[in-house]
Amino acid sequence: MEIVGIDAGGSLLKIAYVEHGRYRYKWFPIDEMDQALSWMKRLKPAARYRITGGRAAKVKEKLTGADVTFIPEFDSVCIGTRELLVKEGKEPKSDFLIVSIGTGTSFFLMKGERYERLLGSGIGGGVISGLSRLILQESNFYQIVDLAKKGDRSHVDLLVKDLYGEEAPPILGDLTAANFGNPDLSRARKKDAAAALFQLIGETIVLLAKQCAELHQVDTCVYVGATISQNPPLQQIIQSFDSMTGLQSIFLSNGSFTGALGAILYQ
């Protein structure tokens, strides 16, 4: 019998399944759960379901009569990440961190076959969504990403070089002195605020990742989750700190689906 993996998160329903011997992936907004499950039932009418994520119980309610198993969310993310690293040919040569950026952010240490959750942060996609509604009056995630891609955060953030004027700063001048701290916002446009918001998120996550990496003596961070996958501006911000932190950042093409895939593979 075929197995379907579902990761029901705060904003998205991610689905993984096998078709013609290959993994397939599809996502739906969480408020389209009924449509998503109807589509899945038509596609795989006899499937067993393995479900994970914060809305997993809600999914089970709607899969009346189906064979449904709950899978621990953190296990699913780590197992799915390990599998995708192999499939995408990006497997690190030694121990590494998994940084899962969804509504919030979780940090995991992967040592061989073993994994351990180190810490979590409320900084993640939920902050992007909430502050974008408050500051930008935008709720479409992909529109927000597009704005951030085009914006200039220096119109919103206070940079180190702004503090020093004509004097040479003791550290890189383009580093942030204060997020959203520019005293002159007269030039700031909506896209600049979006760029500054992504910078705030990226910097905070990198700082936490660096602390975890130093503590556990690893130098590679694998970033997964719906907030970071297919998000070039946030990926670029995170990767821009690699040389400074001594970390290597890896992004997975199907990183949004680690939970759904891991639910299928969970033993």
Order of alpha helices (4+ residues) and beta strands (2+ residues): beta-beta-beta-alpha-beta-alpha-beta-alpha-beta-beta-beta-alpha-alpha-beta-alpha-beta-alpha-beta-alpha-alpha-beta-alpha
